[in-house]
Amino acid sequence: MAVLPEVNKLGFFEIRLESIGGLGANLAGKMLAEAGIVGAGMDGVSFSSYGSEKKGSPVKAHIRFCELGTPIRDTSPIEHPHVIGIFHEALIRTGGASGVRPGGIVLVNSAHSAQRIADDAKLHGCTVAVLDATRIALEEKNKVNMAMLGGLFRLCGFLDPEFMKDVIAKSLGKKYPQAVELAIRVFERGYSEIEMLEVPAKAGDEVYEKAPENPFGYLNQPLGGMVVTPGSSLLKDLSISRSGMLPAFDQATCINCAQCDTACPDLCFVWEEQPDKRGRMQMVLQGIDYQYCKGCLKCVEACPTDSLSRMLEQEGYADANQVKHRFDFVEA
């Protein structure tokens, strides 16, 4: 039986996975728990929390490991984990790394350096690890969660990576036997291609980073429990839902057929009425409002002229090429 490196006052070693729907954190949590319970001979529990089951929705997976015989009576969400796995770098902005224990580990799916992630997330007193899981998954034509699992096994030394390969084969073998070899290769790359940085603590730091407080409570909640940021509001930001790819627009080859706009589920395309060569007014596509784009790429599939193409998202590209919607408000 494996020996846990550290446990909290209830006897648990806790792991929290922060993700969005579509990246496979729920399955990764189940497979991680199986590797610890069946493979390493520990007791444990695994569960997930999420809202609507769709791409882009927030997902959290919680895993608790303990020595055999330790009572498991705590099934509440994990607030102060020993290890945090962040499947999408943008989740750092929403408090994904909050609550990590002093001396704990934060693993982030990112192409940036560990030092930059530590600075951006204001992390200290812990180990920051980065793994470009999105790049690995795209190169191998597989899933982000397999690469992240490789990184998590590298960080959790009490887990056996060889047993995990058997779990992958068993989980995927029945439905997707052709994907087993690829998934194991992605797992191995995630295990080996990780960068780690120990960030020292600062004097006067609190024991735990606090999660962002909910802006609403019983004293300031809108009357009637109104939803103040509905899905169609100007405050909607789906950019966090993109998992590595986005559509690139070439206006020179666009014929303004609106096939992309018809296929887009989130009204990302910006149009403006302009005169054509004969002076007749018509709607002309100006570009994409990437704030609303979740990277589903349905527009690329619908485009008949290849004016839209899929590309690996690069830092700053969306901001530099974004065309904002124009909304005219009419006062009552």
Secondary structure per residue as TSV (DSSP state, phi and psi in degrees):
chain	resnum	aa	ss	phi	psi
A	1	M	-	360.0	136.8
A	2	A	-	-70.7	155.2
A	3	V	-	-108.4	125.9
A	4	L	-	-73.1	138.5
A	5	P	S	-70.5	-27.3
A	6	E	-	-163.8	149.1
A	7	V	-	-138.3	158.5
A	8	N	-	-85.9	-172.1
A	9	K	T	-66.3	-18.8
A	10	L	T	-92.9	-2.0
A	11	G	S	91.0	18.9
A	12	F	-	-109.1	142.5
A	13	F	E	-100.1	121.4
A	14	E	E	-116.8	139.6
A	15	I	E	-128.2	134.0
A	16	R	E	-123.5	129.8
A	17	L	E	-106.1	125.1
A	18	E	E	-106.4	126.4
A	19	S	E	-155.3	-174.3
A	20	I	E	-128.1	156.7
A	21	G	T	-57.4	132.8
A	22	G	T	110.0	-14.8
A	23	L	S	-97.4	-6.3
A	24	G	-	85.4	24.4
A	25	A	H	-68.5	-34.3
A	26	N	H	-61.2	-49.5
A	27	L	H	-64.9	-39.1
A	28	A	H	-61.1	-40.0
A	29	G	H	-63.6	-41.3
A	30	K	H	-65.3	-42.6
A	31	M	H	-68.8	-37.3
A	32	L	H	-63.9	-42.8
A	33	A	H	-64.6	-41.1
A	34	E	H	-62.7	-39.6
A	35	A	I	-64.6	-34.3
A	36	G	I	-78.3	-40.9
A	37	I	I	-78.5	-49.8
A	38	V	I	-83.7	-43.8
A	39	G	I	-78.8	-41.7
A	40	A	S	-98.4	-4.0
A	41	G	-	74.2	30.1
A	42	M	-	-106.0	167.1
A	43	D	E	-88.6	159.6
A	44	G	E	179.7	176.7
A	45	V	E	-149.9	147.4
A	46	S	E	-138.6	135.9
A	47	F	E	-155.7	161.2
A	48	S	E	-123.4	158.6
A	49	S	E	-133.2	131.9
A	50	Y	E	-162.5	166.0
A	51	G	S	-95.3	-117.0
A	52	S	S	-69.7	137.6
A	53	E	-	-84.1	83.1
A	54	K	S	-151.4	163.1
A	55	K	T	-60.3	132.2
A	56	G	T	96.8	-15.0
A	57	S	S	-77.5	146.0
A	58	P	E	-62.0	138.8
A	59	V	E	-136.2	137.1
A	60	K	E	-127.7	134.9
A	61	A	E	-116.3	134.7
A	62	H	E	-120.6	130.0
A	63	I	E	-129.9	128.7
A	64	R	E	-120.4	129.3
A	65	F	E	-114.3	147.3
A	66	C	E	-153.2	165.5
A	67	E	-	-67.7	153.5
A	68	L	T	-57.2	133.8
A	69	G	T	93.5	-10.9
A	70	T	-	-72.2	126.8
A	71	P	-	-63.6	134.1
A	72	I	-	-109.2	95.6
A	73	R	-	-118.1	0.0
A	74	D	-	-105.5	111.3
A	75	T	-	-118.5	22.0
A	76	S	S	-78.9	157.9
A	77	P	-	-57.0	145.8
A	78	I	-	-81.3	120.0
A	79	E	S	-100.1	-30.9
A	80	H	S	-128.3	74.9
A	81	P	-	-78.6	160.6
A	82	H	S	-80.1	-31.5
A	83	V	E	-134.6	133.9
A	84	I	E	-119.7	129.5
A	85	G	E	-111.0	115.7
A	86	I	E	-105.2	111.0
A	87	F	S	-80.8	-12.4
A	88	H	S	-142.5	122.4
A	89	E	G	-56.6	-33.8
A	90	A	G	-63.7	-18.8
A	91	L	G	-68.1	-14.8
A	92	I	G	-60.9	-35.9
A	93	R	G	-67.4	-21.2
A	94	T	G	-103.8	19.9
A	95	G	T	85.3	21.7
A	96	G	T	-61.1	-28.6
A	97	A	T	-94.9	7.6
A	98	S	T	-70.7	147.5
A	99	G	T	86.5	0.5
A	100	V	-	-62.2	139.4
A	101	R	-	-71.7	151.9
A	102	P	T	-56.5	129.0
A	103	G	T	82.8	3.1
A	104	G	-	-78.7	-171.6
A	105	I	E	-131.3	135.9
A	106	V	E	-121.0	116.7
A	107	L	E	-104.1	126.0
A	108	V	E	-123.0	134.0
A	109	N	E	-77.6	103.0
A	110	S	-	-158.2	151.3
A	111	A	S	-91.6	-4.6
A	112	H	S	-84.6	169.6
A	113	S	-	-74.7	158.9
A	114	A	H	-62.3	-35.3
A	115	Q	H	-64.7	-42.1
A	116	R	H	-65.5	-41.6
A	117	I	H	-61.8	-42.8
A	118	A	H	-61.4	-40.4
A	119	D	H	-69.4	-44.6
A	120	D	H	-64.5	-40.6
A	121	A	H	-87.7	-3.8
A	122	K	T	55.5	48.4
A	123	L	-	-95.1	141.2
A	124	H	-	-158.3	156.6
A	125	G	S	73.2	25.2
A	126	C	E	-153.6	177.8
A	127	T	E	-100.8	128.1
A	128	V	E	-105.9	125.4
A	129	A	E	-120.9	140.1
A	130	V	E	-125.2	147.3
A	131	L	E	-148.4	125.1
A	132	D	-	-81.9	70.8
A	133	A	H	-67.4	-32.4
A	134	T	H	-63.9	-45.2
A	135	R	H	-62.2	-44.3
A	136	I	H	-60.9	-45.2
A	137	A	H	-63.4	-40.2
A	138	L	H	-68.9	-39.9
A	139	E	H	-65.8	-37.7
A	140	E	H	-94.3	-2.5
A	141	K	T	55.6	51.1
A	142	N	S	-137.5	-159.0
A	143	K	-	-104.8	148.9
A	144	V	H	-62.1	-36.6
A	145	N	H	-64.1	-29.8
A	146	M	H	-68.1	-39.8
A	147	A	H	-67.0	-41.9
A	148	M	H	-64.3	-36.6
A	149	L	H	-62.3	-39.5
A	150	G	H	-59.6	-44.1
A	151	G	H	-64.2	-40.5
A	152	L	H	-65.6	-36.9
A	153	F	H	-68.8	-33.1
A	154	R	H	-64.6	-36.1
A	155	L	H	-82.9	-26.5
A	156	C	-	-103.9	87.8
A	157	G	T	-64.8	-15.8
A	158	F	T	-81.3	-6.0
A	159	L	S	-97.7	143.3
A	160	D	-	-94.8	113.0
A	161	P	H	-64.5	-29.3
A	162	E	H	-67.4	-37.4
A	163	F	H	-66.2	-35.7
A	164	M	H	-62.7	-35.0
A	165	K	H	-62.6	-36.3
A	166	D	H	-67.0	-37.4
A	167	V	H	-64.1	-41.9
A	168	I	H	-61.4	-45.7
A	169	A	H	-62.8	-39.8
A	170	K	H	-71.4	-38.8
A	171	S	H	-70.7	-36.6
A	172	L	H	-101.4	-17.6
A	173	G	H	-61.9	-36.3
A	174	K	T	-73.3	-48.3
A	175	K	T	-88.5	-38.6
A	176	Y	-	-130.1	65.1
A	177	P	G	-60.9	-28.7
A	178	Q	G	-71.4	-15.8
A	179	A	G	-94.1	-8.0
A	180	V	H	-63.5	-49.3
A	181	E	H	-61.9	-42.0
A	182	L	H	-63.7	-44.5
A	183	A	H	-62.0	-40.9
A	184	I	H	-66.6	-38.6
A	185	R	H	-64.6	-40.7
A	186	V	H	-64.6	-40.1
A	187	F	H	-59.7	-45.5
A	188	E	H	-64.7	-38.7
A	189	R	H	-66.5	-39.8
A	190	G	H	-62.3	-35.4
A	191	Y	H	-67.1	-36.4
A	192	S	H	-96.9	-26.6
A	193	E	S	-97.8	40.3
A	194	I	-	-105.2	143.6
A	195	E	E	-115.0	132.8
A	196	M	E	-124.2	145.9
A	197	L	E	-142.9	124.6
A	198	E	E	-85.3	120.4
A	199	V	E	-103.3	118.4
A	200	P	-	-68.1	154.9
A	201	A	-	-76.4	158.7
A	202	K	-	-107.9	146.6
A	203	A	T	-62.0	134.9
A	204	G	T	85.9	4.5
A	205	D	-	-67.8	149.0
A	206	E	-	-72.7	159.7
A	207	V	S	-62.6	-40.9
A	208	Y	S	-129.2	148.5
A	209	E	-	-72.1	134.6
A	210	K	-	-85.2	139.1
A	211	A	-	-70.7	150.1
A	212	P	-	-56.4	136.4
A	213	E	-	-75.8	144.8
A	214	N	-	-65.2	130.0
A	215	P	S	-68.0	-16.1
A	216	F	-	-112.9	142.4
A	217	G	-	-143.4	-171.7
A	218	Y	T	-70.3	-17.0
A	219	L	T	-86.6	-27.3
A	220	N	T	-127.8	16.3
A	221	Q	-	-70.9	139.6
A	222	P	-	-58.6	145.5
A	223	L	G	-58.4	135.6
A	224	G	G	78.7	5.7
A	225	G	G	62.9	39.0
A	226	M	-	-64.1	145.4
A	227	V	-	-84.1	110.8
A	228	V	S	-87.8	-14.1
A	229	T	S	-128.7	71.1
A	230	P	-	-66.3	167.1
A	231	G	T	-60.1	-24.0
A	232	S	T	-97.7	10.1
A	233	S	S	-80.9	167.3
A	234	L	T	-68.4	-17.8
A	235	L	T	-86.1	-5.2
A	236	K	-	-63.7	133.0
A	237	D	-	-135.3	104.4
A	238	L	-	-96.3	3.0
A	239	S	G	-60.6	-27.4
A	240	I	G	-68.1	-17.1
A	241	S	G	-81.0	-14.7
A	242	R	-	-68.9	136.8
A	243	S	-	-113.2	35.8
A	244	G	S	121.3	-24.8
A	245	M	E	-118.2	150.5
A	246	L	E	-149.8	163.5
A	247	P	E	-83.1	135.5
A	248	A	E	-102.9	138.6
A	249	F	E	-113.2	129.4
A	250	D	-	-113.1	101.6
A	251	Q	G	-66.8	-26.7
A	252	A	G	-64.1	-30.3
A	253	T	G	-102.3	4.1
A	254	C	-	-78.0	135.0
A	255	I	-	-105.8	9.5
A	256	N	-	55.6	40.9
A	257	C	-	-80.7	-16.2
A	258	A	-	70.7	14.4
A	259	Q	H	-62.1	-37.6
A	260	C	H	-64.7	-42.9
A	261	D	H	-65.5	-35.3
A	262	T	H	-67.4	-37.3
A	263	A	H	-79.9	-25.3
A	264	C	-	-70.4	125.6
A	265	P	S	-83.5	-5.5
A	266	D	S	-126.4	16.0
A	267	L	-	54.0	48.8
A	268	C	-	-80.7	-20.0
A	269	F	E	-89.9	137.6
A	270	V	E	-107.8	125.6
A	271	W	E	-118.4	154.4
A	272	E	E	-144.6	138.5
A	273	E	E	-79.6	125.0
A	274	Q	E	-141.9	156.8
A	275	P	E	-78.8	143.0
A	276	D	-	-87.1	-168.0
A	277	K	T	-62.6	-26.3
A	278	R	T	-95.0	4.5
A	279	G	S	86.1	3.4
A	280	R	-	-82.8	139.8
A	281	M	E	-78.5	134.5
A	282	Q	E	-148.9	162.2
A	283	M	E	-83.3	129.4
A	284	V	E	-119.3	129.9
A	285	L	E	-71.6	124.4
A	286	Q	E	-93.6	-29.7
A	287	G	E	156.4	-159.3
A	288	I	E	-119.4	135.1
A	289	D	-	-90.9	95.9
A	290	Y	T	-68.9	-11.2
A	291	Q	T	-61.5	-32.8
A	292	Y	S	-94.6	-9.7
A	293	C	-	-84.5	123.7
A	294	K	-	-101.7	6.2
A	295	G	-	76.0	29.1
A	296	C	-	-73.6	-22.9
A	297	L	-	66.2	20.1
A	298	K	H	-65.4	-31.2
A	299	C	H	-66.0	-36.7
A	300	V	H	-64.0	-41.1
A	301	E	H	-67.0	-31.3
A	302	A	H	-84.1	-22.9
A	303	C	-	-67.6	124.4
A	304	P	S	-85.3	-9.0
A	305	T	S	-117.5	5.6
A	306	D	S	62.7	22.9
A	307	S	-	-68.0	-24.4
A	308	L	E	-110.2	131.2
A	309	S	E	-136.8	153.3
A	310	R	E	-83.3	141.2
A	311	M	E	-144.3	152.2
A	312	L	E	-72.2	124.0
A	313	E	-	-63.1	131.0
A	314	Q	-	-112.8	147.6
A	315	E	T	-59.0	127.9
A	316	G	T	88.6	-12.0
A	317	Y	H	-63.8	-47.7
A	318	A	H	-61.9	-42.0
A	319	D	H	-65.9	-39.2
A	320	A	H	-73.5	-28.0
A	321	N	H	-111.9	10.7
A	322	Q	B	-77.3	136.4
A	323	V	-	-116.1	115.0
A	324	K	-	-76.6	145.6
A	325	H	-	-67.0	149.8
A	326	R	-	-107.7	119.2
A	327	F	-	-115.3	127.3
A	328	D	-	-103.4	120.3
A	329	F	-	-95.5	132.1
A	330	V	-	-105.7	120.1
A	331	E	-	-71.3	140.5
A	332	A	-	-71.5	360.0
